[in-house]
Amino acid sequence: MAGLKKKRRIQMIVAGLVLMASAAVLMGIAFKDGIEFFRSPTQVVEELPGPNERFRLGGLIKEGTWEKGDVHRFVITDTSNDIPVSYAGILPDLFEEGQGTIATGQLVNGEFVASEVLAKHDEEYMPAEVIDALKDQGVYVEPSS
C-alpha cells in the first residue's frame, strides 16, 4: 500500500512539472511577437534595430518640429540625438512640443513610423522609461513641487 501511494505521488509531481513546463513554453511562444522594447534616440542611433523590429521610442518632442496634417511629423529627442517620427492618426489631446512621449512602431529608412503615440497625462507626468533615458544622458531635472 505504501509503495502505491509513493508511486502515485511521484506520478502526480511529474505530471505537474510537465504541465508547468508546457505552459511556460506556450507563454514564451505567445509573447515572442508581443514584446516591444523601449529605446531612447541615443540607443537607436548606437544600435540600429532590425528591419522589421517593432519597438517603443521615447523622449521629448523637440520644440518647433511638429508638422500637423493627415500625417503628423515631429522629432523625438533625448537632447543628445534626434529621431524623426511620422504618425498617421489622431494624436492624444495632451500631445505637445517639449513634453515626454512614447511612440510604438518601426524604423523605416531613418524615420520612425509610429502606429501608436502616447503622451503625458498631467503636468508633472513623464513615462518612467523616458525619465531613465534622460537621467542616463544627464539632462533630467526633477520637477519642483
ZIWO-V41802 format. One record per backbone hydrogen bond with DSSP energy under -1.0 kcal/mol. NH is the residue of the N-H (numbers start at 1). CO is the residue of the C=O. Records with the same first field share a line. If there is no record, write none. Layout:
NH->CO, CO
This chain:
5->1
6->2
7->3
8->4
9->5
10->6
11->7
12->8
13->9
14->10
15->11
16->12
17->13
18->14
19->15
20->16
21->17
22->18
23->19
24->20
25->21
26->22
27->23
28->24
29->25
30->26
31->27
32->28
35->31
39->56
44->40
45->41
46->42
47->43
53->50
55->105
56->37
57->103
58->39
59->101
60->77
61->99
62->75
65->62
67->73
72->87
73->67
74->85
76->83
77->60
78->81
83->76
85->74
86->112
87->72
95->92
98->61
99->96
101->59
102->118
103->57
104->116
105->55
106->113
108->111
111->108
112->84
113->106
114->86
115->104
116->104
118->102
131->127
132->128
133->129
134->130
135->131
136->132
137->133
139->134
